[in-house]
């Protein structure tokens, strides 16, 4: 229970500071089935890269002005 509260505090702190948060490892309590995606080895490197790029694209989409929204995708 203490680990979950610590994780949630970090998540809320990152949201309040508007810092993108890429959560990796175990346990992550507010996502479903992330334990099925390895984070070590070749496949793990691909999974981490995919998570990182998707986080960057989410931030770019949030910050994009309306007229350039489609260029971000």
N, C-alpha and C positions, 0 to 999 in steps of 0.2 A: 504494500500500500504506500509506503514512503517513497519508493522508486517512482510510482505513478504520479504522486503529487509533485515530485521534483521535476519530472518530465513535463507535466502540465504547466508548471511555473515558467520553465524555460520557453515553452511554446507561447504562452501569453506575453512574456517579456519581449520576445522577438516580434510578435504582432504589434505590440504597443510602440516599439521602436521602429517599426516598418522595415525590419531586416529579414530578408528571405531566409528561411530555415529549411535546411535539408537534413532530415532525420534519418540516421542510418544505424543499424544494429538492433539489438533486442534488449529490452522490450519496448515496443511502440504500441501503446494501448488504444489509440484512436484511429488506427488503420486496420483493415481486414486482410489477412493472409500474406502479410509481408514476409513472414518466415519462410515462404516458399521461393523467395528470390535470393539467391546467394549473393554475398558481397565480397567473396574471395575468389581467386583464380580468374581465368579468362572470362567466364560467364558473369562472374561478380563484377569485374571491371566494366563490362558492357552495361550491366544493370545500374551501376553507380553513375556512369556517364549519361545514361538515359535519364535517370532521376535528376542529375545536375542540369542537363540541357532543358528538360521540361520545366524546372524551377526558374531558370533564366527566361525562358519564353513566357511563362506566366507573369513574371515581373514586367517584361517588355510590353505585354498585352495590357496590363493594368495601367502602365504609364503612357501608352500611345494615345495621341490625340485622335479624335473621331475620324478625321480625314485620312489618317494613315493606318487605321486599324487593320486593314486587309494586308498591308505590306509586312506586318509582323509575322503573320502565319506562314 
